Amino acid sequence: MENLINMESLEHLKDNLDNVLSDLPANYIMGAGAAAWLLSAGLKYAGKDKAASVVETLSVPLLSIGLYHKITELSNKKENAVE
């Protein structure tokens, strides 16, 4: 069986993510992370622990990607303001 996760496929991962996420505002990504977090809390409260854990695993990466995107946007604005 062929190993699908190799260095060749991971080399362009950051570039592919940047291309896909460059069109989305950071606030949308962080909003999706917050919504996933709230949905997982609601599912836990309803007693659906397995579904809540799946949704909860999506919230942290979405929040961190949104925060990274927001920080890079702000740093680009500061660099453009200095020039």
C-alpha positions in Angstrom: 0.0 0.0 0.0 1.3 3.4 -0.9 2.1 5.9 1.8 -0.1 8.9 1.1 1.5 11.1 3.7 5.0 11.9 2.5 7.3 14.9 2.3 6.3 15.6 -1.4 2.7 16.0 -0.5 3.4 18.0 2.6 5.8 20.5 0.9 3.0 22.5 -0.7 0.5 22.1 2.1 1.2 25.6 3.5 1.0 27.2 0.1 -2.3 25.4 -0.7 -3.8 26.4 2.6 -2.7 30.0 2.1 -4.3 30.1 -1.4 -7.6 28.6 -0.2 -7.8 30.7 3.0 -6.6 34.0 1.5 -10.1 34.7 0.1 -11.8 34.2 3.5 -11.6 37.0 6.1 -10.1 35.9 9.4 -13.2 36.9 11.3 -15.2 34.3 9.3 -12.8 31.5 10.2 -12.7 32.5 13.9 -16.5 32.7 13.8 -16.7 29.2 12.4 -14.4 28.0 15.2 -16.5 29.7 17.9 -19.7 28.3 16.4 -18.1 24.8 16.4 -17.1 25.3 20.0 -20.6 26.3 21.0 -22.1 23.5 19.0 -19.9 21.0 20.8 -21.0 22.4 24.2 -24.6 22.1 23.2 -24.1 18.5 22.0 -22.3 17.6 25.3 -25.2 19.1 27.2 -27.7 17.1 25.1 -25.7 13.9 26.0 -24.2 13.3 22.5 -20.6 13.0 23.7 -19.2 11.3 20.6 -20.6 13.9 18.3 -19.5 16.7 20.6 -15.9 15.4 20.6 -15.8 15.3 16.8 -17.1 18.9 16.5 -14.8 20.0 19.3 -11.8 18.7 17.5 -12.7 21.1 14.6 -13.0 24.2 16.8 -9.4 24.4 17.9 -7.8 24.3 14.5 -10.3 26.7 13.1 -9.7 29.2 15.9 -5.9 28.9 15.6 -6.0 29.2 11.8 -8.2 32.3 12.1 -5.9 33.8 14.7 -2.9 33.2 12.5 -4.6 34.7 9.5 -5.6 37.8 11.6 -2.1 38.3 12.9 -0.6 38.1 9.4 -3.2 40.5 8.1 -2.3 43.0 10.9 1.4 42.6 10.3 1.0 43.2 6.5 -1.0 46.3 7.3 1.8 47.6 9.6 4.4 46.9 7.0 2.5 48.7 4.3 1.9 51.7 6.7 5.7 51.9 7.4 6.5 52.0 3.6 
